[in-house]
Amino acid sequence: MPLPEVFELMIRTGASKAVVCDADQKLVGMLTLFDLLTAPTEAAPSPEELAAVPAM
């Protein structure tokens, strides 16, 4: 399930945690509402992108 759908479901149901399973339904982790609220919204810059920033 895509993260936006997980977030919506958690908000709608009042859940603060969700289990994360692989394709075989084996538990691989937990996801919390805090994780979703504090996650970066954009991808982190690559080392090449950081190196391209001119120094002052």
N, CA, C and O atoms as a Tripos MOL2 file, in Angstrom:
@<TRIPOS>MOLECULE
protein
  224   223    56     0     0
PROTEIN
NO_CHARGES

@<TRIPOS>ATOM
      1 N           0.8600   -1.1730    0.0000 N.3       1 MET1
      2 CA          0.0000    0.0000    0.0000 C.3       1 MET1
      3 C           0.9090    1.2400    0.0000 C.2       1 MET1
      4 O           1.8370    1.3130    0.8050 O.2       1 MET1
      5 N           0.6640    2.1860   -0.8630 N.am      2 PRO2
      6 CA          1.4810    3.4080   -0.9050 C.3       2 PRO2
      7 C           1.3570    4.2110    0.4000 C.2       2 PRO2
      8 O           0.3130    4.2010    1.0510 O.2       2 PRO2
      9 N           2.4340    4.8990    0.7610 N.am      3 LEU3
     10 CA          2.4510    5.6370    2.0260 C.3       3 LEU3
     11 C           1.3170    6.6540    2.1740 C.2       3 LEU3
     12 O           0.7670    6.7700    3.2700 O.2       3 LEU3
     13 N           0.9390    7.3990    1.1260 N.am      4 PRO4
     14 CA         -0.1880    8.3220    1.3170 C.3       4 PRO4
     15 C          -1.4780    7.5930    1.7340 C.2       4 PRO4
     16 O          -2.2590    8.1190    2.5270 O.2       4 PRO4
     17 N          -1.6930    6.3970    1.2020 N.am      5 GLU5
     18 CA         -2.8790    5.6240    1.5820 C.3       5 GLU5
     19 C          -2.7670    5.1210    3.0200 C.2       5 GLU5
     20 O          -3.7520    5.1130    3.7580 O.2       5 GLU5
     21 N          -1.5640    4.7030    3.4130 N.am      6 VAL6
     22 CA         -1.3400    4.2630    4.7950 C.3       6 VAL6
     23 C          -1.6200    5.4300    5.7410 C.2       6 VAL6
     24 O          -2.3080    5.2660    6.7490 O.2       6 VAL6
     25 N          -1.0900    6.5970    5.4160 N.am      7 PHE7
     26 CA         -1.2850    7.7870    6.2460 C.3       7 PHE7
     27 C          -2.7810    8.0980    6.3870 C.2       7 PHE7
     28 O          -3.2740    8.3210    7.4920 O.2       7 PHE7
     29 N          -3.4830    8.1100    5.2700 N.am      8 GLU8
     30 CA         -4.9200    8.3940    5.2860 C.3       8 GLU8
     31 C          -5.6760    7.3710    6.1360 C.2       8 GLU8
     32 O          -6.5480    7.7410    6.9230 O.2       8 GLU8
     33 N          -5.3480    6.1010    5.9830 N.am      9 LEU9
     34 CA         -5.9990    5.0490    6.7480 C.3       9 LEU9
     35 C          -5.7200    5.1990    8.2440 C.2       9 LEU9
     36 O          -6.6200    5.0350    9.0670 O.2       9 LEU9
     37 N          -4.4770    5.5090    8.5880 N.am     10 MET10
     38 CA         -4.1340    5.6780    9.9990 C.3      10 MET10
     39 C          -4.8900    6.8660   10.6100 C.2      10 MET10
     40 O          -5.3890    6.7750   11.7320 O.2      10 MET10
     41 N          -4.9710    7.9560    9.8840 N.am     11 ILE11
     42 CA         -5.6990    9.1300   10.3810 C.3      11 ILE11
     43 C          -7.1860    8.8090   10.5170 C.2      11 ILE11
     44 O          -7.8060    9.1300   11.5310 O.2      11 ILE11
     45 N          -7.7470    8.1810    9.5000 N.am     12 ARG12
     46 CA         -9.1820    7.8790    9.5000 C.3      12 ARG12
     47 C          -9.5750    6.9270   10.6270 C.2      12 ARG12
     48 O         -10.6460    7.0680   11.2180 O.2      12 ARG12
     49 N          -8.7070    5.9560   10.9260 N.am     13 THR13
     50 CA         -9.0480    4.9510   11.9310 C.3      13 THR13
     51 C          -8.5280    5.2900   13.3250 C.2      13 THR13
     52 O          -8.8820    4.6230   14.2970 O.2      13 THR13
     53 N          -7.6900    6.3200   13.4270 N.am     14 GLY14
     54 CA         -7.1360    6.6850   14.7210 C.3      14 GLY14
     55 C          -5.9590    5.8190   15.1430 C.2      14 GLY14
     56 O          -5.5520    5.8480   16.3050 O.2      14 GLY14
     57 N          -5.4110    5.0530   14.2140 N.am     15 ALA15
     58 CA         -4.2570    4.2000   14.5330 C.3      15 ALA15
     59 C          -2.9980    5.0520   14.6010 C.2      15 ALA15
     60 O          -2.8430    6.0010   13.8320 O.2      15 ALA15
     61 N          -2.1020    4.7150   15.5180 N.am     16 SER16
     62 CA         -0.8300    5.4340   15.6030 C.3      16 SER16
     63 C           0.3400    4.5670   15.1460 C.2      16 SER16
     64 O           1.4680    5.0480   15.0420 O.2      16 SER16
     65 N           0.0730    3.3020   14.8750 N.am     17 LYS17
     66 CA          1.1130    2.3720   14.4350 C.3      17 LYS17
     67 C           0.5480    1.4310   13.3680 C.2      17 LYS17
     68 O          -0.6520    1.1590   13.3320 O.2      17 LYS17
     69 N           1.4340    0.9430   12.5050 N.am     18 ALA18
     70 CA          1.0460   -0.0460   11.4970 C.3      18 ALA18
     71 C           2.1930   -1.0280   11.3240 C.2      18 ALA18
     72 O           3.3610   -0.6490   11.4150 O.2      18 ALA18
     73 N           1.8640   -2.2820   11.0760 N.am     19 VAL19
     74 CA          2.9030   -3.2700   10.8070 C.3      19 VAL19
     75 C           3.2840   -3.2090    9.3350 C.2      19 VAL19
     76 O           2.4590   -2.8800    8.4830 O.2      19 VAL19
     77 N           4.5220   -3.5260    9.0480 N.am     20 VAL20
     78 CA          5.0240   -3.5720    7.6790 C.3      20 VAL20
     79 C           5.4040   -5.0190    7.3940 C.2      20 VAL20
     80 O           6.2320   -5.6040    8.0920 O.2      20 VAL20
     81 N           4.7840   -5.5920    6.3510 N.am     21 CYS21
     82 CA          5.0280   -6.9950    5.9870 C.3      21 CYS21
     83 C           5.5620   -7.0690    4.5630 C.2      21 CYS21
     84 O           5.2980   -6.1970    3.7350 O.2      21 CYS21
     85 N           6.3140   -8.1250    4.3000 N.am     22 ASP22
     86 CA          6.7950   -8.3420    2.9390 C.3      22 ASP22
     87 C           5.7310   -9.0910    2.1380 C.2      22 ASP22
     88 O           4.6200   -9.3080    2.6230 O.2      22 ASP22
     89 N           6.0700   -9.4810    0.9270 N.am     23 ALA23
     90 CA          5.1090  -10.1480    0.0460 C.3      23 ALA23
     91 C           4.6180  -11.4770    0.6110 C.2      23 ALA23
     92 O           3.5270  -11.9360    0.2720 O.2      23 ALA23
     93 N           5.4320  -12.0990    1.4790 N.am     24 ASP24
     94 CA          5.0470  -13.3680    2.0970 C.3      24 ASP24
     95 C           4.3310  -13.1790    3.4290 C.2      24 ASP24
     96 O           4.1440  -14.1320    4.1850 O.2      24 ASP24
     97 N           3.9350  -11.9450    3.7060 N.am     25 GLN25
     98 CA          3.2470  -11.5900    4.9530 C.3      25 GLN25
     99 C           4.1210  -11.7860    6.1880 C.2      25 GLN25
    100 O           3.6090  -11.9710    7.2920 O.2      25 GLN25
    101 N           5.4430  -11.7470    6.0020 N.am     26 LYS26
    102 CA          6.3820  -11.8360    7.1190 C.3      26 LYS26
    103 C           6.6310  -10.4250    7.6530 C.2      26 LYS26
    104 O           6.8800   -9.4990    6.8820 O.2      26 LYS26
    105 N           6.5640  -10.2710    8.9620 N.am     27 LEU27
    106 CA          6.7740   -8.9830    9.5970 C.3      27 LEU27
    107 C           8.1880   -8.4960    9.3370 C.2      27 LEU27
    108 O           9.1570   -9.2100    9.5970 O.2      27 LEU27
    109 N           8.3040   -7.2660    8.8180 N.am     28 VAL28
    110 CA          9.6250   -6.6880    8.5710 C.3      28 VAL28
    111 C           9.8450   -5.3980    9.3500 C.2      28 VAL28
    112 O          10.9610   -4.8780    9.3810 O.2      28 VAL28
    113 N           8.7870   -4.8720    9.9830 N.am     29 GLY29
    114 CA          8.9690   -3.6590   10.7610 C.3      29 GLY29
    115 C           7.6610   -3.0370   11.2010 C.2      29 GLY29
    116 O           6.5770   -3.5830   10.9940 O.2      29 GLY29
    117 N           7.8030   -1.8730   11.8160 N.am     30 MET30
    118 CA          6.6490   -1.0980   12.2840 C.3      30 MET30
    119 C           6.7710    0.3080   11.7130 C.2      30 MET30
    120 O           7.8750    0.8100   11.5000 O.2      30 MET30
    121 N           5.6430    0.9300   11.4690 N.am     31 LEU31
    122 CA          5.5800    2.2980   10.9940 C.3      31 LEU31
    123 C           4.7000    3.0580   11.9570 C.2      31 LEU31
    124 O           3.6020    2.6070   12.2830 O.2      31 LEU31
    125 N           5.1620    4.2040   12.4150 N.am     32 THR32
    126 CA          4.3540    4.9980   13.3360 C.3      32 THR32
    127 C           3.8990    6.2790   12.6570 C.2      32 THR32
    128 O           4.4690    6.7070   11.6540 O.2      32 THR32
    129 N           2.8790    6.8700   13.2140 N.am     33 LEU33
    130 CA          2.4040    8.1540   12.7040 C.3      33 LEU33
    131 C           3.5140    9.1900   12.8190 C.2      33 LEU33
    132 O           3.6580   10.0510   11.9510 O.2      33 LEU33
    133 N           4.2970    9.1080   13.8920 N.am     34 PHE34
    134 CA          5.4420   10.0140   14.0600 C.3      34 PHE34
    135 C           6.4200    9.8550   12.9030 C.2      34 PHE34
    136 O           6.9380   10.8490   12.3940 O.2      34 PHE34
    137 N           6.6820    8.6100   12.4780 N.am     35 ASP35
    138 CA          7.5720    8.3630   11.3330 C.3      35 ASP35
    139 C           7.0700    9.0990   10.1010 C.2      35 ASP35
    140 O           7.8440    9.7430    9.3910 O.2      35 ASP35
    141 N           5.7830    9.0000    9.8560 N.am     36 LEU36
    142 CA          5.2030    9.6290    8.6590 C.3      36 LEU36
    143 C           5.2180   11.1470    8.7570 C.2      36 LEU36
    144 O           5.4580   11.8320    7.7630 O.2      36 LEU36
    145 N           4.9630   11.6750    9.9480 N.am     37 LEU37
    146 CA          4.9070   13.1270   10.1170 C.3      37 LEU37
    147 C           6.2790   13.7800   10.0890 C.2      37 LEU37
    148 O           6.3890   14.9650    9.7760 O.2      37 LEU37
    149 N           7.3290   13.0260   10.4090 N.am     38 THR38
    150 CA          8.6740   13.6040   10.4560 C.3      38 THR38
    151 C           9.5430   13.1830    9.2740 C.2      38 THR38
    152 O          10.7070   13.5760    9.1980 O.2      38 THR38
    153 N           9.0030   12.3960    8.3590 N.am     39 ALA39
    154 CA          9.7820   11.9430    7.2010 C.3      39 ALA39
    155 C          10.0150   13.1000    6.2320 C.2      39 ALA39
    156 O           9.1450   13.9560    6.0700 O.2      39 ALA39
    157 N          11.1750   13.1340    5.5910 N.am     40 PRO40
    158 CA         11.4250   14.1660    4.5790 C.3      40 PRO40
    159 C          10.4160   14.0390    3.4400 C.2      40 PRO40
    160 O          10.0240   12.9300    3.0770 O.2      40 PRO40
    161 N          10.0050   15.1520    2.8890 N.am     41 THR41
    162 CA          9.0270   15.1260    1.8040 C.3      41 THR41
    163 C           9.6960   15.0880    0.4400 C.2      41 THR41
    164 O           9.0330   14.8490   -0.5700 O.2      41 THR41
    165 N          11.0060   15.3230    0.4000 N.am     42 GLU42
    166 CA         11.7420   15.2670   -0.8580 C.3      42 GLU42
    167 C          12.9340   14.3470   -0.6690 C.2      42 GLU42
    168 O          13.4060   14.1370    0.4480 O.2      42 GLU42
    169 N          13.4070   13.8100   -1.7600 N.am     43 ALA43
    170 CA         14.5850   12.9470   -1.7000 C.3      43 ALA43
    171 C          15.7990   13.7660   -1.2900 C.2      43 ALA43
    172 O          15.9300   14.9270   -1.6770 O.2      43 ALA43
    173 N          16.6700   13.1740   -0.5220 N.am     44 ALA44
    174 CA         17.9070   13.8420   -0.1180 C.3      44 ALA44
    175 C          18.7880   14.0320   -1.3430 C.2      44 ALA44
    176 O          18.7800   13.1940   -2.2450 O.2      44 ALA44
    177 N          19.5440   15.1160   -1.3880 N.am     45 PRO45
    178 CA         20.4290   15.3220   -2.5390 C.3      45 PRO45
    179 C          21.5230   14.2630   -2.5810 C.2      45 PRO45
    180 O          21.9890   13.7840   -1.5480 O.2      45 PRO45
    181 N          21.9160   13.9150   -3.7850 N.am     46 SER46
    182 CA         22.9860   12.9230   -3.9630 C.3      46 SER46
    183 C          24.3280   13.5900   -3.6490 C.2      46 SER46
    184 O          24.4280   14.8170   -3.6640 O.2      46 SER46
    185 N          25.3480   12.7950   -3.3690 N.am     47 PRO47
    186 CA         26.6750   13.3780   -3.1310 C.3      47 PRO47
    187 C          27.1490   14.2340   -4.3100 C.2      47 PRO47
    188 O          27.8240   15.2440   -4.1130 O.2      47 PRO47
    189 N          26.7940   13.8300   -5.5340 N.am     48 GLU48
    190 CA         27.1820   14.6200   -6.7080 C.3      48 GLU48
    191 C          26.5100   15.9920   -6.6960 C.2      48 GLU48
    192 O          27.1370   16.9920   -7.0440 O.2      48 GLU48
    193 N          25.2560   16.0440   -6.3030 N.am     49 GLU49
    194 CA         24.5360   17.3110   -6.2390 C.3      49 GLU49
    195 C          25.1310   18.2020   -5.1610 C.2      49 GLU49
    196 O          25.2480   19.4140   -5.3460 O.2      49 GLU49
    197 N          25.5070   17.6060   -4.0370 N.am     50 LEU50
    198 CA         26.1220   18.3910   -2.9670 C.3      50 LEU50
    199 C          27.4830   18.9320   -3.3970 C.2      50 LEU50
    200 O          27.8430   20.0600   -3.0570 O.2      50 LEU50
    201 N          28.2350   18.1310   -4.1400 N.am     51 ALA51
    202 CA         29.5650   18.5570   -4.5870 C.3      51 ALA51
    203 C          29.4730   19.6810   -5.6130 C.2      51 ALA51
    204 O          30.4310   20.4310   -5.7980 O.2      51 ALA51
    205 N          28.3300   19.8040   -6.2800 N.am     52 ALA52
    206 CA         28.1730   20.8140   -7.3230 C.3      52 ALA52
    207 C          27.8760   22.2030   -6.7540 C.2      52 ALA52
    208 O          27.8900   23.1880   -7.4920 O.2      52 ALA52
    209 N          27.6120   22.2870   -5.4650 N.am     53 VAL53
    210 CA         27.3130   23.5780   -4.8470 C.3      53 VAL53
    211 C          28.6250   24.3330   -4.6490 C.2      53 VAL53
    212 O          29.5390   23.8290   -3.9960 O.2      53 VAL53
    213 N          28.7230   25.5420   -5.2100 N.am     54 PRO54
    214 CA         29.9830   26.2820   -5.0640 C.3      54 PRO54
    215 C          30.2180   26.6970   -3.6170 C.2      54 PRO54
    216 O          29.2840   27.0800   -2.9130 O.2      54 PRO54
    217 N          31.4670   26.6180   -3.1800 N.am     55 ALA55
    218 CA         31.8410   27.0330   -1.8170 C.3      55 ALA55
    219 C          31.9340   28.5510   -1.7700 C.2      55 ALA55
    220 O          32.2460   29.1980   -2.7700 O.2      55 ALA55
    221 N          31.6660   29.0920   -0.6300 N.am     56 MET56
    222 CA         31.7520   30.5570   -0.4930 C.3      56 MET56
    223 C          33.0860   30.9660    0.0570 C.2      56 MET56
    224 O          33.3400   32.1570    0.2400 O.2      56 MET56
@<TRIPOS>BOND
     1     1     2 1
     2     2     3 1
     3     3     4 2
     4     3     5 am
     5     5     6 1
     6     6     7 1
     7     7     8 2
     8     7     9 am
     9     9    10 1
    10    10    11 1
    11    11    12 2
    12    11    13 am
    13    13    14 1
    14    14    15 1
    15    15    16 2
    16    15    17 am
    17    17    18 1
    18    18    19 1
    19    19    20 2
    20    19    21 am
    21    21    22 1
    22    22    23 1
    23    23    24 2
    24    23    25 am
    25    25    26 1
    26    26    27 1
    27    27    28 2
    28    27    29 am
    29    29    30 1
    30    30    31 1
    31    31    32 2
    32    31    33 am
    33    33    34 1
    34    34    35 1
    35    35    36 2
    36    35    37 am
    37    37    38 1
    38    38    39 1
    39    39    40 2
    40    39    41 am
    41    41    42 1
    42    42    43 1
    43    43    44 2
    44    43    45 am
    45    45    46 1
    46    46    47 1
    47    47    48 2
    48    47    49 am
    49    49    50 1
    50    50    51 1
    51    51    52 2
    52    51    53 am
    53    53    54 1
    54    54    55 1
    55    55    56 2
    56    55    57 am
    57    57    58 1
    58    58    59 1
    59    59    60 2
    60    59    61 am
    61    61    62 1
    62    62    63 1
    63    63    64 2
    64    63    65 am
    65    65    66 1
    66    66    67 1
    67    67    68 2
    68    67    69 am
    69    69    70 1
    70    70    71 1
    71    71    72 2
    72    71    73 am
    73    73    74 1
    74    74    75 1
    75    75    76 2
    76    75    77 am
    77    77    78 1
    78    78    79 1
    79    79    80 2
    80    79    81 am
    81    81    82 1
    82    82    83 1
    83    83    84 2
    84    83    85 am
    85    85    86 1
    86    86    87 1
    87    87    88 2
    88    87    89 am
    89    89    90 1
    90    90    91 1
    91    91    92 2
    92    91    93 am
    93    93    94 1
    94    94    95 1
    95    95    96 2
    96    95    97 am
    97    97    98 1
    98    98    99 1
    99    99   100 2
   100    99   101 am
   101   101   102 1
   102   102   103 1
   103   103   104 2
   104   103   105 am
   105   105   106 1
   106   106   107 1
   107   107   108 2
   108   107   109 am
   109   109   110 1
   110   110   111 1
   111   111   112 2
   112   111   113 am
   113   113   114 1
   114   114   115 1
   115   115   116 2
   116   115   117 am
   117   117   118 1
   118   118   119 1
   119   119   120 2
   120   119   121 am
   121   121   122 1
   122   122   123 1
   123   123   124 2
   124   123   125 am
   125   125   126 1
   126   126   127 1
   127   127   128 2
   128   127   129 am
   129   129   130 1
   130   130   131 1
   131   131   132 2
   132   131   133 am
   133   133   134 1
   134   134   135 1
   135   135   136 2
   136   135   137 am
   137   137   138 1
   138   138   139 1
   139   139   140 2
   140   139   141 am
   141   141   142 1
   142   142   143 1
   143   143   144 2
   144   143   145 am
   145   145   146 1
   146   146   147 1
   147   147   148 2
   148   147   149 am
   149   149   150 1
   150   150   151 1
   151   151   152 2
   152   151   153 am
   153   153   154 1
   154   154   155 1
   155   155   156 2
   156   155   157 am
   157   157   158 1
   158   158   159 1
   159   159   160 2
   160   159   161 am
   161   161   162 1
   162   162   163 1
   163   163   164 2
   164   163   165 am
   165   165   166 1
   166   166   167 1
   167   167   168 2
   168   167   169 am
   169   169   170 1
   170   170   171 1
   171   171   172 2
   172   171   173 am
   173   173   174 1
   174   174   175 1
   175   175   176 2
   176   175   177 am
   177   177   178 1
   178   178   179 1
   179   179   180 2
   180   179   181 am
   181   181   182 1
   182   182   183 1
   183   183   184 2
   184   183   185 am
   185   185   186 1
   186   186   187 1
   187   187   188 2
   188   187   189 am
   189   189   190 1
   190   190   191 1
   191   191   192 2
   192   191   193 am
   193   193   194 1
   194   194   195 1
   195   195   196 2
   196   195   197 am
   197   197   198 1
   198   198   199 1
   199   199   200 2
   200   199   201 am
   201   201   202 1
   202   202   203 1
   203   203   204 2
   204   203   205 am
   205   205   206 1
   206   206   207 1
   207   207   208 2
   208   207   209 am
   209   209   210 1
   210   210   211 1
   211   211   212 2
   212   211   213 am
   213   213   214 1
   214   214   215 1
   215   215   216 2
   216   215   217 am
   217   217   218 1
   218   218   219 1
   219   219   220 2
   220   219   221 am
   221   221   222 1
   222   222   223 1
   223   223   224 2
@<TRIPOS>SUBSTRUCTURE
     1 MET1         2 RESIDUE 1 A MET
     2 PRO2         6 RESIDUE 1 A PRO
     3 LEU3        10 RESIDUE 1 A LEU
     4 PRO4        14 RESIDUE 1 A PRO
     5 GLU5        18 RESIDUE 1 A GLU
     6 VAL6        22 RESIDUE 1 A VAL
     7 PHE7        26 RESIDUE 1 A PHE
     8 GLU8        30 RESIDUE 1 A GLU
     9 LEU9        34 RESIDUE 1 A LEU
    10 MET10       38 RESIDUE 1 A MET
    11 ILE11       42 RESIDUE 1 A ILE
    12 ARG12       46 RESIDUE 1 A ARG
    13 THR13       50 RESIDUE 1 A THR
    14 GLY14       54 RESIDUE 1 A GLY
    15 ALA15       58 RESIDUE 1 A ALA
    16 SER16       62 RESIDUE 1 A SER
    17 LYS17       66 RESIDUE 1 A LYS
    18 ALA18       70 RESIDUE 1 A ALA
    19 VAL19       74 RESIDUE 1 A VAL
    20 VAL20       78 RESIDUE 1 A VAL
    21 CYS21       82 RESIDUE 1 A CYS
    22 ASP22       86 RESIDUE 1 A ASP
    23 ALA23       90 RESIDUE 1 A ALA
    24 ASP24       94 RESIDUE 1 A ASP
    25 GLN25       98 RESIDUE 1 A GLN
    26 LYS26      102 RESIDUE 1 A LYS
    27 LEU27      106 RESIDUE 1 A LEU
    28 VAL28      110 RESIDUE 1 A VAL
    29 GLY29      114 RESIDUE 1 A GLY
    30 MET30      118 RESIDUE 1 A MET
    31 LEU31      122 RESIDUE 1 A LEU
    32 THR32      126 RESIDUE 1 A THR
    33 LEU33      130 RESIDUE 1 A LEU
    34 PHE34      134 RESIDUE 1 A PHE
    35 ASP35      138 RESIDUE 1 A ASP
    36 LEU36      142 RESIDUE 1 A LEU
    37 LEU37      146 RESIDUE 1 A LEU
    38 THR38      150 RESIDUE 1 A THR
    39 ALA39      154 RESIDUE 1 A ALA
    40 PRO40      158 RESIDUE 1 A PRO
    41 THR41      162 RESIDUE 1 A THR
    42 GLU42      166 RESIDUE 1 A GLU
    43 ALA43      170 RESIDUE 1 A ALA
    44 ALA44      174 RESIDUE 1 A ALA
    45 PRO45      178 RESIDUE 1 A PRO
    46 SER46      182 RESIDUE 1 A SER
    47 PRO47      186 RESIDUE 1 A PRO
    48 GLU48      190 RESIDUE 1 A GLU
    49 GLU49      194 RESIDUE 1 A GLU
    50 LEU50      198 RESIDUE 1 A LEU
    51 ALA51      202 RESIDUE 1 A ALA
    52 ALA52      206 RESIDUE 1 A ALA
    53 VAL53      210 RESIDUE 1 A VAL
    54 PRO54      214 RESIDUE 1 A PRO
    55 ALA55      218 RESIDUE 1 A ALA
    56 MET56      222 RESIDUE 1 A MET
